[in-house]
Amino acid sequence: MKFGRIPGMAVVDIATYDPKWEISGEALVADLHGALTPYALRVEHIGGTSIPGMDAKPIFDLQVSVADLDAAEQALYGVLAELGFEPTTYFNDHVPAGCDDDPESWRKFLWFRRISGQPYVNLHIRQAGSAGERFALLFRDWFRAHPAAVPAYMRFKRALAELVRDQAEYTEMKNPVVDLVVAMADDWAARHGWAANRPAEIRLSP
């Protein structure tokens, strides 16, 4: 799958972890949940900026879980535009190697917000219970539960960013390592009873 450039990010920019990312992410989640109710079943901070200690691109990834993907996209189009978001042509998530899920379970809608003076946001709208929704939450929660793994993954991202100065190629080359992480995370999830549909505050409980 080929990806286009992310607006405002001509090259890969890995920023040093900022503890304020957690506070900013929580504020963005609260604002969007209020604006997108009742279609947003939940909104969560995902991606690199949601993982304590993780250097990451200074862009907040947020996931909106909805009951019906197409109905929600149609209903929320005007609201998101008013909030400064722009739709993209990213309609499918990366499917992990060896996965034989129905491709429909990896569909999503992706919106970008790039406003000067405000946090940059990637807004992923995914159907509740889909493989893509689970993938995003599991990736985040596994790293939160395994902080010792953060430095190695962080070093890999920085090394890759030095070698590849294009966002699309960076994402393509990172995907196999992400697949390895999720393979380990799947085993951890099975052993510890992790489930994407549990409340976030108890999801990591054994």
VEXNUKOL-633371 format. One record per residue: residue in one letter; x, z, y of N, C-alpha, C in turn. Coordinates in pm, 1 decimal, padded with zeros to 6 digits. Each point is the difference from the previous one (the first is absolute). Layout:
<atoms>
ATOM / a / X / Z / Y / X / Z / Y / X / Z / Y
...
</atoms>
This chain:
<atoms>
ATOM / m / 00084.9 / 00000.0 / -00118.9 / -00084.9 / 00000.0 / 00118.9 / 00088.0 / 00000.0 / 00123.2
ATOM / k / -00027.7 / -00083.4 / 00096.0 / 00078.0 / -00007.8 / 00122.1 / -00072.9 / 00072.0 / 00112.7
ATOM / f / 00077.6 / 00065.5 / 00085.0 / -00055.7 / 00075.0 / 00110.6 / 00052.3 / -00055.0 / 00131.3
ATOM / g / -00078.7 / 00009.5 / 00104.3 / 00044.4 / -00040.6 / 00132.5 / 00064.5 / 00115.6 / 00072.8
ATOM / r / 00052.0 / -00029.1 / 00117.7 / 00061.2 / 00103.5 / 00080.0 / -00106.1 / 00095.2 / 00054.6
ATOM / i / 00037.2 / 00126.2 / 00010.1 / -00087.6 / 00098.8 / 00060.0 / 00017.7 / -00008.2 / 00151.3
ATOM / p / -00108.0 / -00011.7 / 00076.4 / 00012.8 / -00008.9 / 00144.4 / 00080.2 / 00116.0 / 00057.0
ATOM / g / 00093.3 / -00030.3 / 00088.6 / 00079.5 / 00103.1 / 00063.5 / 00116.1 / 00048.5 / -00083.6
ATOM / m / 00020.3 / -00054.2 / -00118.9 / 00107.1 / 00044.1 / -00087.9 / 00072.9 / -00122.0 / -00054.4
ATOM / a / 00087.3 / -00059.8 / 00082.4 / 00068.7 / -00122.8 / -00039.3 / 00102.6 / 00025.5 / -00109.4
ATOM / v / 00058.9 / 00121.7 / -00001.0 / 00095.5 / 00036.7 / -00103.6 / -00044.3 / 00133.2 / -00058.9
ATOM / v / 00061.8 / 00038.0 / -00110.7 / -00035.1 / 00126.0 / -00064.9 / 00063.7 / 00115.1 / 00078.4
ATOM / d / -00080.2 / 00091.7 / 00045.2 / 00045.5 / 00112.7 / 00080.1 / -00031.3 / 00129.3 / -00074.0
ATOM / i / 00102.1 / 00064.3 / -00056.1 / -00018.4 / 00126.0 / -00070.3 / 00038.9 / 00112.1 / 00095.0
ATOM / a / -00095.3 / 00085.0 / 00033.9 / 00024.6 / 00110.3 / 00092.4 / 00025.8 / 00129.4 / -00076.2
ATOM / t / 00077.0 / 00088.4 / 00060.0 / 00025.4 / 00131.5 / -00058.2 / -00130.1 / 00079.8 / -00003.3
ATOM / y / -00020.8 / 00073.0 / -00108.3 / -00123.4 / 00077.6 / -00015.8 / -00022.9 / 00090.7 / 00120.0
ATOM / d / -00123.4 / 00002.3 / 00044.7 / -00040.5 / 00083.3 / 00112.8 / -00112.5 / 00092.6 / -00046.2
ATOM / p / 00021.3 / 00132.5 / 00003.5 / -00106.4 / 00092.9 / -00041.6 / -00131.4 / -00019.7 / 00075.2
ATOM / k / 00006.7 / -00059.7 / 00118.3 / -00122.1 / -00022.8 / 00077.3 / -00087.9 / -00107.1 / -00062.2
ATOM / w / 00056.9 / -00078.2 / -00094.1 / -00080.8 / -00102.4 / -00064.6 / -00121.5 / 00060.5 / -00070.6
ATOM / e / 00018.4 / 00117.0 / -00059.6 / -00111.3 / 00063.1 / -00071.0 / -00112.3 / 00034.6 / 00096.9
ATOM / i / 00035.3 / 00055.4 / 00115.6 / -00100.1 / 00037.9 / 00099.4 / -00069.3 / -00124.5 / 00055.1
ATOM / s / 00079.7 / -00102.4 / 00031.8 / -00058.2 / -00123.9 / 00052.8 / -00090.7 / -00066.0 / -00103.1
ATOM / g / 00043.5 / 00001.6 / -00127.5 / -00081.0 / -00058.3 / -00106.4 / -00133.1 / 00070.5 / -00015.1
ATOM / e / 00001.7 / 00133.9 / 00007.2 / -00123.4 / 00076.8 / -00011.1 / -00095.6 / -00031.9 / 00115.5
ATOM / a / 00056.0 / -00017.3 / 00120.0 / -00083.3 / -00031.1 / 00115.8 / -00063.1 / -00138.5 / -00013.9
ATOM / l / 00078.9 / -00096.8 / -00047.5 / -00052.3 / -00134.6 / -00020.0 / -00110.3 / 00000.0 / -00105.8
ATOM / v / 00021.1 / 00074.9 / -00107.6 / -00099.8 / 00009.9 / -00106.7 / -00131.3 / 00056.2 / 00054.6
ATOM / a / 00010.1 / 00107.9 / 00077.2 / -00121.1 / 00062.3 / 00054.6 / -00073.9 / -00094.9 / 00093.9
ATOM / d / 00074.0 / -00067.8 / 00086.9 / -00063.3 / -00092.2 / 00093.9 / -00070.4 / -00114.4 / -00072.6
ATOM / l / 00068.2 / -00057.4 / -00099.2 / -00057.9 / -00114.6 / -00070.4 / -00116.6 / 00040.4 / -00088.2
ATOM / h / 00010.2 / 00116.7 / -00061.3 / -00110.9 / 00043.8 / -00084.4 / -00126.4 / 00015.3 / 00083.6
ATOM / g / 00015.3 / 00055.7 / 00119.3 / -00115.4 / 00014.8 / 00087.1 / -00055.4 / -00134.0 / 00045.4
ATOM / a / 00089.9 / -00094.0 / 00030.6 / -00043.0 / -00130.2 / 00051.5 / -00061.7 / -00087.5 / -00107.1
ATOM / l / 00043.6 / 00017.5 / -00125.2 / -00043.2 / -00090.6 / -00107.3 / -00107.4 / 00058.7 / -00090.8
ATOM / t / -00044.9 / 00121.6 / 00028.1 / -00111.0 / 00059.6 / -00074.1 / -00127.4 / -00079.4 / 00031.6
ATOM / p / -00087.8 / -00024.6 / -00097.4 / -00002.9 / 00052.0 / -00136.8 / 00067.2 / -00088.9 / -00104.1
ATOM / y / 00060.0 / -00109.8 / 00042.5 / 00056.2 / -00092.8 / -00098.8 / 00127.6 / 00052.8 / -00063.2
ATOM / a / 00077.7 / 00077.9 / 00075.2 / 00124.6 / 00056.4 / -00054.1 / -00032.5 / 00123.0 / -00083.9
ATOM / l / 00013.5 / -00011.5 / -00132.4 / -00021.7 / 00115.6 / -00086.0 / 00110.3 / 00102.1 / 00022.7
ATOM / r / 00122.0 / -00049.0 / 00022.7 / 00111.6 / 00085.2 / 00040.6 / 00107.6 / -00087.9 / 00061.4
ATOM / v / 00080.2 / 00061.9 / 00083.1 / 00114.6 / -00065.8 / 00063.4 / 00121.9 / 00086.2 / -00029.1
ATOM / e / 00109.0 / -00062.1 / -00045.5 / 00119.6 / 00076.7 / -00033.2 / 00125.4 / -00066.8 / 00054.7
ATOM / h / 00093.7 / 00084.1 / 00035.4 / 00132.0 / -00043.7 / 00045.2 / 00082.9 / -00030.4 / -00124.3
ATOM / i / 00048.3 / -00122.9 / -00012.9 / 00077.3 / -00041.1 / -00117.4 / 00132.6 / -00060.9 / 00047.0
ATOM / g / 00076.7 / -00054.2 / -00092.5 / 00122.4 / -00068.8 / 00034.8 / 00114.4 / 00093.8 / 00033.6
ATOM / g / 00111.6 / -00058.9 / 00044.7 / 00121.9 / 00076.4 / 00021.2 / -00012.6 / 00112.9 / 00100.0
ATOM / t / -00074.8 / -00020.5 / 00109.8 / -00011.3 / 00104.7 / 00101.2 / -00081.2 / 00119.5 / -00047.5
ATOM / s / -00066.5 / -00011.4 / -00115.1 / -00080.4 / 00110.8 / -00053.3 / 00078.8 / 00087.0 / -00097.1
ATOM / i / 00126.3 / -00034.8 / -00025.8 / 00081.2 / 00071.4 / -00098.8 / 00105.0 / 00083.3 / 00071.9
ATOM / p / -00003.6 / 00132.5 / -00012.1 / 00096.5 / 00085.7 / 00069.0 / 00144.3 / -00038.3 / -00032.4
ATOM / g / 00080.9 / -00012.5 / 00105.0 / 00141.9 / -00030.0 / -00016.6 / 00034.5 / -00145.7 / -00018.9
ATOM / m / -00099.1 / -00086.8 / -00006.6 / 00023.6 / -00141.5 / -00029.6 / 00024.0 / -00080.4 / 00127.0
ATOM / d / 00118.8 / -00060.4 / 00012.1 / 00020.8 / -00098.1 / 00106.4 / -00092.0 / -00119.1 / -00028.2
ATOM / a / -00054.0 / -00059.1 / 00103.6 / -00099.8 / -00105.5 / -00022.7 / -00012.9 / -00087.7 / 00122.7
ATOM / k / -00065.3 / -00114.2 / -00018.9 / -00035.7 / -00081.9 / 00115.7 / -00093.3 / 00082.9 / 00088.6
ATOM / p / 00020.3 / -00000.8 / 00131.2 / -00082.0 / 00082.8 / 00089.7 / -00139.5 / -00058.5 / 00022.5
ATOM / i / -00070.0 / -00018.7 / -00109.2 / -00136.7 / -00052.5 / 00001.7 / -00083.5 / 00087.9 / -00092.7
ATOM / f / -00115.2 / 00042.5 / 00046.3 / -00085.1 / 00086.6 / -00080.7 / -00091.9 / -00083.4 / -00087.5
ATOM / d / 00011.4 / 00019.7 / -00131.1 / -00092.4 / -00063.3 / -00093.3 / -00114.8 / 00096.7 / -00025.8
ATOM / l / -00121.3 / -00046.8 / 00021.5 / -00119.8 / 00079.6 / -00025.7 / -00088.3 / -00074.6 / -00098.0
ATOM / q / -00060.1 / 00074.1 / -00091.2 / -00089.1 / -00060.3 / -00099.0 / -00143.2 / 00046.4 / 00023.3
ATOM / v / -00089.4 / -00096.4 / 00010.8 / -00142.8 / 00027.8 / 00012.1 / -00066.3 / -00037.0 / -00132.0
ATOM / s / -00060.5 / 00097.2 / -00065.6 / -00069.7 / -00024.6 / -00126.9 / -00148.1 / -00020.7 / 00029.3
ATOM / v / -00054.4 / -00109.1 / -00053.3 / -00139.7 / -00034.9 / 00026.5 / -00073.1 / -00025.1 / -00130.9
ATOM / a / -00133.1 / 00008.8 / 00005.0 / -00080.1 / -00019.1 / -00120.9 / -00009.1 / -00146.5 / -00039.6
ATOM / d / -00007.2 / -00087.4 / 00098.9 / -00011.0 / -00143.5 / -00024.8 / 00091.5 / -00071.4 / 00097.8
ATOM / l / 00103.1 / -00065.6 / -00051.3 / 00104.5 / -00057.2 / 00084.3 / -00054.4 / -00105.3 / 00097.1
ATOM / d / -00074.3 / -00094.6 / -00050.4 / -00048.3 / -00108.4 / 00085.3 / -00103.0 / 00047.4 / 00101.8
ATOM / a / -00089.8 / 00087.7 / -00042.8 / -00101.4 / 00051.6 / 00092.3 / 00065.2 / 00081.6 / 00111.3
ATOM / a / 00099.6 / 00080.2 / -00034.6 / 00068.0 / 00082.7 / 00099.5 / 00077.8 / -00085.9 / 00098.0
ATOM / e / 00067.9 / -00102.3 / -00049.7 / 00076.3 / -00087.1 / 00088.7 / -00091.5 / -00064.8 / 00103.9
ATOM / q / -00113.5 / -00046.4 / -00044.0 / -00093.9 / -00064.5 / 00092.2 / -00053.1 / 00100.7 / 00101.8
ATOM / a / -00032.4 / 00119.7 / -00047.8 / -00058.5 / 00100.6 / 00087.9 / 00100.9 / 00055.6 / 00099.9
ATOM / l / 00125.2 / 00006.9 / -00040.0 / 00101.6 / 00064.5 / 00083.2 / 00076.8 / -00097.0 / 00089.0
ATOM / y / -00023.2 / -00127.4 / -00014.8 / 00079.1 / -00099.1 / 00072.7 / -00001.6 / 00027.0 / 00151.2
ATOM / g / -00117.5 / 00016.2 / 00056.4 / -00010.9 / 00021.0 / 00143.1 / 00061.6 / 00131.9 / 00045.2
ATOM / v / -00020.9 / 00104.5 / -00080.0 / 00053.7 / 00131.6 / 00033.7 / 00152.4 / -00002.9 / 00002.2
ATOM / l / 00059.0 / -00061.1 / -00100.8 / 00146.0 / -00006.0 / -00007.3 / 00057.5 / -00082.4 / 00115.2
ATOM / a / -00066.2 / -00107.8 / 00033.4 / 00046.8 / -00082.1 / 00112.7 / -00003.0 / 00080.2 / 00130.1
ATOM / e / -00104.1 / 00079.4 / 00019.3 / -00009.0 / 00083.5 / 00120.0 / 00110.2 / 00105.8 / 00003.2
ATOM / l / 00046.3 / 00042.7 / -00116.2 / 00106.0 / 00099.8 / -00007.9 / 00139.2 / -00061.5 / 00012.2
ATOM / g / 00005.0 / -00131.9 / 00018.6 / 00128.7 / -00065.3 / 00020.2 / 00063.5 / -00057.7 / -00124.5
ATOM / f / -00073.5 / -00001.7 / -00111.5 / 00053.8 / -00054.3 / -00124.7 / -00025.0 / -00150.4 / -00007.7
ATOM / e / 00091.2 / -00067.9 / -00066.3 / -00013.7 / -00143.5 / -00021.5 / 00002.0 / -00029.0 / -00149.7
ATOM / p / -00089.8 / -00086.0 / -00048.3 / -00002.2 / -00031.0 / -00143.8 / 00118.2 / -00087.3 / -00038.0
ATOM / t / 00039.5 / 00009.7 / -00125.0 / 00107.9 / -00083.4 / -00053.1 / -00053.2 / -00081.1 / -00117.4
ATOM / t / 00086.0 / -00082.5 / -00055.2 / -00037.4 / -00079.1 / -00118.0 / 00060.7 / 00059.1 / -00126.6
ATOM / y / 00027.5 / 00130.1 / 00001.4 / 00048.5 / 00070.0 / -00119.5 / -00123.2 / 00049.1 / -00075.4
ATOM / f / -00032.9 / -00063.8 / -00110.1 / -00121.9 / 00034.4 / -00072.2 / 00024.4 / 00058.4 / -00138.5
ATOM / n / 00124.5 / 00012.8 / -00038.6 / 00031.1 / 00053.7 / -00132.6 / 00124.7 / 00085.9 / 00006.1
ATOM / d / -00000.6 / 00108.6 / -00076.2 / 00118.5 / 00083.0 / -00013.6 / 00094.4 / -00059.7 / -00103.7
ATOM / h / 00125.5 / 00042.1 / 00006.7 / 00094.6 / -00030.5 / -00106.6 / -00048.7 / 00064.6 / -00129.6
ATOM / v / -00002.2 / -00075.6 / -00107.6 / -00040.3 / 00051.7 / -00131.8 / 00126.4 / 00034.2 / -00077.5
ATOM / p / 00014.3 / 00123.9 / -00046.1 / 00121.4 / 00038.7 / -00071.2 / 00026.7 / -00087.4 / -00121.6
ATOM / a / 00128.2 / -00022.2 / -00027.8 / 00039.3 / -00081.8 / -00114.8 / -00057.9 / 00057.6 / -00128.5
ATOM / g / -00052.7 / -00088.1 / -00084.0 / -00055.6 / 00041.7 / -00127.9 / -00142.9 / 00049.5 / 00006.9
ATOM / c / -00056.4 / 00007.4 / 00120.1 / -00137.3 / 00048.1 / 00016.3 / -00097.9 / -00113.2 / -00030.6
ATOM / d / -00101.3 / 00029.6 / -00082.6 / -00097.4 / -00102.5 / -00036.2 / -00139.0 / 00031.2 / 00055.2
ATOM / d / -00004.3 / 00075.6 / 00111.0 / -00127.6 / 00032.1 / 00063.6 / -00069.4 / -00126.1 / 00050.7
ATOM / d / -00128.2 / 00010.6 / 00016.8 / -00076.8 / -00104.9 / 00066.6 / 00053.7 / -00014.5 / 00142.3
ATOM / p / 00039.5 / -00119.3 / 00043.2 / 00052.4 / -00019.2 / 00136.8 / -00095.3 / 00051.6 / 00107.7
ATOM / e / -00128.7 / 00002.0 / -00029.7 / -00098.3 / 00049.1 / 00096.2 / 00028.8 / 00144.8 / 00039.7
ATOM / s / 00060.0 / 00075.4 / -00092.9 / 00028.9 / 00140.8 / 00026.5 / 00117.3 / 00018.6 / 00095.8
ATOM / w / 00068.0 / -00108.8 / 00033.6 / 00114.0 / 00005.6 / 00092.2 / -00029.8 / -00069.1 / 00132.8
ATOM / r / -00126.9 / -00030.6 / 00024.3 / -00038.8 / -00057.2 / 00129.0 / 00000.0 / 00106.8 / 00108.7
ATOM / k / 00020.3 / -00043.1 / 00122.2 / -00010.3 / 00089.6 / 00114.9 / -00017.1 / -00083.8 / 00125.8
ATOM / f / -00029.1 / 00067.2 / 00109.7 / 00007.0 / -00059.4 / 00131.9 / 00104.0 / 00078.6 / 00078.3
ATOM / l / 00086.1 / -00070.1 / 00071.0 / 00106.6 / 00064.0 / 00074.8 / -00011.3 / -00036.1 / 00147.2
ATOM / w / 00001.7 / 00102.7 / 00084.1 / -00006.2 / -00016.5 / 00144.5 / 00124.7 / 00062.2 / 00061.8
ATOM / f / 00050.7 / -00060.0 / 00107.2 / 00114.7 / 00052.5 / 00073.2 / -00043.9 / 00046.8 / 00138.1
ATOM / r / 00063.6 / 00105.5 / 00047.6 / -00014.1 / 00037.4 / 00141.0 / 00139.4 / 00017.9 / 00058.7
ATOM / r / 00030.4 / -00081.4 / 00100.1 / 00129.7 / 00003.0 / 00066.3 / -00024.1 / 00008.3 / 00150.8
ATOM / i / -00018.7 / 00120.3 / 00051.2 / -00026.0 / 00022.6 / 00141.8 / 00115.8 / 00079.5 / 00057.8
ATOM / s / 00059.7 / -00051.0 / 00104.6 / 00112.8 / 00067.0 / 00062.7 / -00038.5 / 00141.6 / 00042.9
ATOM / g / 00085.3 / 00094.8 / -00032.4 / -00025.1 / 00138.3 / 00037.6 / -00083.5 / 00077.6 / -00099.2
ATOM / q / -00050.3 / -00066.5 / -00103.9 / -00078.2 / 00066.2 / -00104.5 / 00067.3 / -00022.1 / -00135.4
ATOM / p / -00025.2 / 00088.1 / -00096.9 / 00058.9 / -00020.3 / -00132.9 / -00044.6 / -00133.2 / -00060.1
ATOM / y / 00094.3 / -00072.5 / -00057.2 / -00034.5 / -00122.2 / -00072.6 / -00067.2 / 00039.8 / -00131.3
ATOM / v / -00105.1 / -00073.7 / -00036.6 / -00077.9 / 00034.4 / -00118.9 / -00025.5 / -00122.1 / -00086.1
ATOM / n / 00017.0 / 00017.3 / -00130.9 / -00049.0 / -00094.0 / -00100.6 / -00119.7 / 00067.3 / -00066.0
ATOM / l / -00116.8 / -00061.2 / 00010.3 / -00121.6 / 00059.6 / -00055.1 / -00042.3 / -00076.8 / -00124.7
ATOM / h / 00008.2 / 00065.7 / -00114.8 / -00032.8 / -00060.7 / -00128.9 / -00141.3 / 00043.8 / -00038.8
ATOM / i / -00091.1 / -00093.9 / -00010.5 / -00136.3 / 00030.5 / -00043.0 / -00011.3 / -00038.5 / -00146.4
ATOM / r / -00024.5 / 00099.5 / -00083.8 / -00006.4 / -00023.6 / -00144.5 / -00126.3 / 00063.2 / -00056.9
ATOM / q / -00045.6 / -00056.1 / -00108.7 / -00120.6 / 00052.1 / -00064.0 / 00033.5 / 00127.3 / -00076.9
ATOM / a / -00083.9 / 00102.3 / 00016.4 / 00019.4 / 00125.4 / -00070.6 / -00001.2 / -00024.2 / -00150.9
ATOM / g / 00096.8 / 00057.7 / -00068.9 / 00010.0 / -00015.7 / -00144.6 / 00078.3 / -00121.5 / -00043.7
ATOM / s / 00046.3 / -00081.3 / 00094.3 / 00075.7 / -00119.6 / -00036.2 / 00143.8 / 00036.0 / -00036.0
ATOM / a / 00065.5 / -00092.5 / -00068.5 / 00139.6 / 00021.5 / -00037.9 / 00089.0 / 00009.9 / 00123.6
ATOM / g / -00029.4 / -00080.3 / 00101.5 / 00080.4 / 00003.3 / 00120.9 / -00009.8 / 00132.9 / 00072.8
ATOM / e / -00120.7 / 00054.9 / 00006.9 / -00018.6 / 00130.2 / 00064.5 / 00080.3 / 00107.1 / -00074.0
ATOM / r / -00009.9 / 00000.1 / -00132.7 / 00071.9 / 00099.6 / -00081.1 / 00151.0 / -00013.8 / 00017.1
ATOM / f / 00049.0 / -00123.3 / -00001.1 / 00143.1 / -00027.8 / 00011.0 / 00058.6 / 00063.8 / 00125.9
ATOM / a / -00066.7 / -00021.0 / 00113.6 / 00050.6 / 00051.3 / 00127.0 / 00007.3 / 00151.9 / 00001.2
ATOM / l / -00102.2 / 00066.2 / -00053.0 / -00002.5 / 00145.8 / -00001.4 / 00098.3 / 00058.1 / -00100.4
ATOM / l / 00011.9 / -00064.0 / -00116.3 / 00091.1 / 00049.5 / -00102.3 / 00145.3 / -00011.6 / 00045.2
ATOM / f / 00035.5 / -00111.5 / 00061.3 / 00136.2 / -00019.4 / 00049.7 / 00036.0 / 00111.9 / 00098.2
ATOM / r / -00088.6 / 00026.6 / 00093.2 / 00023.6 / 00106.6 / 00098.1 / 00009.2 / 00137.1 / -00065.1
ATOM / d / -00096.9 / 00032.5 / -00086.4 / -00006.5 / 00133.8 / -00056.5 / 00114.4 / 00028.0 / -00096.8
ATOM / w / 00047.5 / -00104.3 / -00071.2 / 00112.8 / 00021.3 / -00090.9 / 00124.2 / 00039.2 / 00078.9
ATOM / f / 00025.5 / -00068.6 / 00110.7 / 00116.6 / 00035.7 / 00080.4 / -00017.4 / 00137.8 / 00063.3
ATOM / r / -00118.9 / 00034.3 / 00041.3 / -00022.8 / 00133.2 / 00056.7 / 00027.3 / 00108.8 / -00103.5
ATOM / a / -00029.4 / -00030.4 / -00126.1 / 00022.9 / 00097.1 / -00107.1 / 00143.5 / -00003.1 / -00052.1
ATOM / h / 00077.5 / -00102.9 / 00037.2 / 00137.7 / -00014.7 / -00047.3 / 00093.2 / -00025.8 / 00118.7
ATOM / p / 00018.3 / 00098.4 / 00086.8 / 00083.2 / -00020.3 / 00118.9 / 00144.8 / -00036.0 / -00032.4
ATOM / a / 00047.5 / 00036.2 / -00118.8 / 00137.3 / -00034.1 / -00036.6 / 00018.8 / -00150.4 / -00017.2
ATOM / a / -00110.6 / -00072.2 / -00019.7 / 00008.8 / -00145.6 / -00017.1 / 00000.1 / -00074.2 / 00133.6
ATOM / v / -00034.2 / 00069.2 / 00107.5 / -00010.8 / -00065.1 / 00130.9 / 00133.1 / -00057.1 / 00049.3
ATOM / p / 00112.1 / 00075.4 / -00005.0 / 00126.1 / -00055.0 / 00052.7 / 00043.8 / -00129.7 / -00068.7
ATOM / a / -00017.0 / -00009.4 / -00131.5 / 00042.7 / -00120.6 / -00071.1 / -00083.4 / -00120.9 / 00042.1
ATOM / y / -00130.2 / 00018.8 / 00009.4 / -00086.4 / -00111.2 / 00040.4 / 00027.9 / -00038.8 / 00145.7
ATOM / m / 00025.7 / 00100.5 / 00081.5 / 00030.4 / -00023.4 / 00140.7 / 00130.1 / -00079.6 / 00014.5
ATOM / r / 00099.4 / 00035.7 / -00080.1 / 00127.9 / -00072.0 / 00005.0 / -00019.1 / -00144.8 / -00043.3
ATOM / f / -00081.3 / -00020.2 / -00102.2 / -00028.1 / -00136.5 / -00045.6 / -00064.6 / -00081.3 / 00112.2
ATOM / k / -00098.1 / 00057.0 / 00068.9 / -00068.3 / -00072.9 / 00106.8 / 00096.3 / -00036.5 / 00113.1
ATOM / r / 00085.7 / 00093.1 / 00036.4 / 00094.6 / -00027.2 / 00108.1 / 00100.4 / -00108.0 / -00039.9
ATOM / a / 00048.1 / 00006.2 / -00124.4 / 00094.1 / -00101.8 / -00046.4 / -00065.9 / -00137.1 / -00003.4
ATOM / l / -00123.4 / -00005.8 / -00046.7 / -00071.2 / -00126.8 / -00005.8 / -00024.9 / -00054.9 / 00140.3
ATOM / a / -00034.3 / 00087.6 / 00092.8 / -00025.4 / -00043.1 / 00136.4 / 00125.6 / -00057.8 / 00065.1
ATOM / e / 00117.2 / 00049.2 / -00040.7 / 00125.1 / -00054.0 / 00053.3 / 00029.5 / -00139.1 / -00055.9
ATOM / l / -00044.8 / -00024.1 / -00121.5 / 00027.5 / -00128.6 / -00065.3 / -00102.8 / -00106.4 / 00035.5
ATOM / v / -00123.0 / 00042.7 / 00020.5 / -00111.1 / -00093.7 / 00021.5 / -00059.6 / 00024.8 / 00137.9
ATOM / r / 00009.7 / -00095.9 / 00087.1 / -00047.7 / 00018.0 / 00136.3 / -00132.6 / -00070.4 / 00025.5
ATOM / d / -00079.6 / -00009.2 / -00103.1 / -00130.6 / -00063.5 / 00012.3 / -00101.6 / 00087.8 / -00071.3
ATOM / q / -00110.6 / 00032.2 / 00068.7 / -00100.0 / 00091.1 / -00054.8 / -00059.7 / -00049.3 / -00131.3
ATOM / a / -00025.3 / -00128.7 / -00008.1 / -00061.1 / -00055.0 / -00121.3 / 00092.1 / 00013.8 / -00120.0
ATOM / e / 00125.9 / -00037.3 / 00018.1 / 00095.2 / 00008.1 / -00110.8 / 00027.3 / 00145.3 / -00036.8
ATOM / y / 00005.1 / 00086.9 / 00098.6 / 00019.6 / 00143.5 / -00025.0 / -00109.8 / 00053.9 / -00091.9
ATOM / t / -00124.2 / -00035.0 / 00030.9 / -00112.3 / 00047.6 / -00080.8 / 00007.6 / -00053.8 / -00142.5
ATOM / e / 00031.6 / -00128.0 / -00015.3 / 00008.4 / -00061.1 / -00132.8 / 00108.5 / 00067.2 / -00084.5
ATOM / m / 00115.1 / 00028.2 / 00061.8 / 00111.5 / 00057.1 / -00074.9 / -00020.7 / 00148.0 / -00029.3
ATOM / k / -00079.7 / 00066.4 / 00079.8 / -00028.0 / 00142.5 / -00022.0 / -00102.4 / 00022.5 / -00109.8
ATOM / n / -00087.8 / -00097.1 / -00022.4 / -00110.8 / 00019.3 / -00093.8 / 00041.4 / 00042.0 / -00141.3
ATOM / p / 00104.8 / -00058.6 / -00060.9 / 00035.7 / 00044.4 / -00136.1 / 00040.0 / 00147.1 / -00007.5
ATOM / v / 00063.8 / 00052.0 / 00105.1 / 00036.8 / 00141.5 / 00000.8 / -00125.3 / 00085.7 / 00016.9
ATOM / v / -00092.2 / -00045.2 / 00082.6 / -00128.1 / 00069.4 / 00013.7 / -00070.9 / 00004.5 / -00135.6
ATOM / d / 00006.9 / -00109.8 / -00074.2 / -00062.4 / -00004.3 / -00132.5 / 00059.9 / 00105.7 / -00093.2
ATOM / l / 00131.7 / 00018.9 / 00006.3 / 00065.8 / 00101.4 / -00082.2 / -00047.3 / 00140.1 / 00037.6
ATOM / v / -00011.7 / 00025.1 / 00129.6 / -00047.2 / 00130.5 / 00045.5 / -00140.9 / 00027.0 / -00051.8
ATOM / v / -00086.4 / -00099.3 / 00011.2 / -00138.5 / 00020.0 / -00041.8 / -00011.2 / 00014.3 / -00151.5
ATOM / a / 00089.0 / -00064.2 / -00075.7 / -00000.3 / 00018.6 / -00145.6 / 00027.7 / 00146.3 / -00033.7
ATOM / m / 00097.4 / 00060.0 / 00070.4 / 00027.4 / 00142.7 / -00020.2 / -00115.6 / 00084.8 / 00051.1
ATOM / a / -00057.4 / -00041.0 / 00111.9 / -00109.2 / 00075.8 / 00058.9 / -00123.7 / -00000.2 / -00089.1
ATOM / d / -00024.4 / -00111.0 / -00068.8 / -00114.8 / -00006.2 / -00091.1 / 00012.7 / 00104.8 / -00110.8
ATOM / d / 00119.9 / 00014.2 / -00052.8 / 00022.8 / 00100.5 / -00104.0 / -00021.4 / 00140.3 / 00055.9
ATOM / w / 00053.3 / 00024.6 / 00119.6 / -00017.8 / 00129.2 / 00065.2 / -00148.0 / 00029.0 / 00025.4
ATOM / a / -00074.3 / -00100.8 / 00044.1 / -00142.0 / 00017.1 / 00028.7 / -00077.0 / 00038.7 / -00125.6
ATOM / a / 00034.1 / -00064.6 / -00112.3 / -00068.5 / 00029.4 / -00126.2 / 00029.6 / 00142.3 / -00046.7
ATOM / r / 00123.9 / 00043.6 / 00019.8 / 00039.8 / 00133.5 / -00047.4 / -00053.8 / 00112.4 / 00086.8
ATOM / h / -00022.1 / -00027.0 / 00127.7 / -00039.5 / 00106.3 / 00092.8 / -00143.6 / -00011.7 / 00049.2
ATOM / g / -00074.5 / -00093.6 / -00055.0 / -00140.6 / -00010.1 / 00036.3 / -00024.3 / -00051.0 / 00140.5
ATOM / w / 00096.2 / -00075.4 / 00052.9 / -00017.5 / -00057.3 / 00134.1 / -00111.6 / -00104.2 / -00004.1
ATOM / a / -00080.8 / -00004.3 / 00103.0 / -00106.0 / -00100.7 / 00008.7 / -00022.7 / -00035.1 / 00145.6
ATOM / a / -00014.3 / -00129.0 / 00028.4 / -00015.3 / -00046.8 / 00137.5 / -00128.9 / 00049.1 / 00063.4
ATOM / n / -00102.4 / 00027.7 / -00081.8 / -00129.4 / 00036.9 / 00057.2 / -00015.7 / 00150.1 / 00020.4
ATOM / r / 00107.5 / 00075.5 / -00026.3 / -00004.8 / 00143.3 / 00027.8 / 00031.6 / 00023.4 / 00147.0
ATOM / p / -00049.0 / 00109.5 / 00058.4 / 00034.2 / 00029.3 / 00140.0 / 00150.6 / 00007.6 / 00017.7
ATOM / a / 00048.5 / -00048.9 / 00113.6 / 00144.6 / -00008.7 / 00022.8 / 00067.9 / 00135.1 / -00012.0
ATOM / e / -00066.4 / 00107.5 / 00044.0 / 00065.2 / 00130.1 / 00000.6 / 00023.1 / 00057.2 / -00140.0
ATOM / i / -00068.9 / -00052.6 / -00102.5 / 00020.3 / 00052.2 / -00135.3 / 00054.1 / -00107.6 / -00094.5
ATOM / r / 00027.9 / -00116.7 / 00053.7 / 00042.3 / -00109.8 / -00086.7 / 00131.9 / 00028.9 / -00070.4
ATOM / l / 00087.4 / 00075.7 / 00065.3 / 00130.3 / 00027.0 / -00058.0 / 00001.0 / 00125.2 / -00088.0
ATOM / s / -00111.9 / 00069.5 / -00006.3 / -00004.1 / 00120.4 / -00083.2 / 00013.9 / -00036.0 / -00147.5
ATOM / p / 00082.5 / 00074.7 / -00076.4 / 00015.8 / -00030.7 / -00143.4 / -00126.7 / 00028.9 / -00078.1
</atoms>
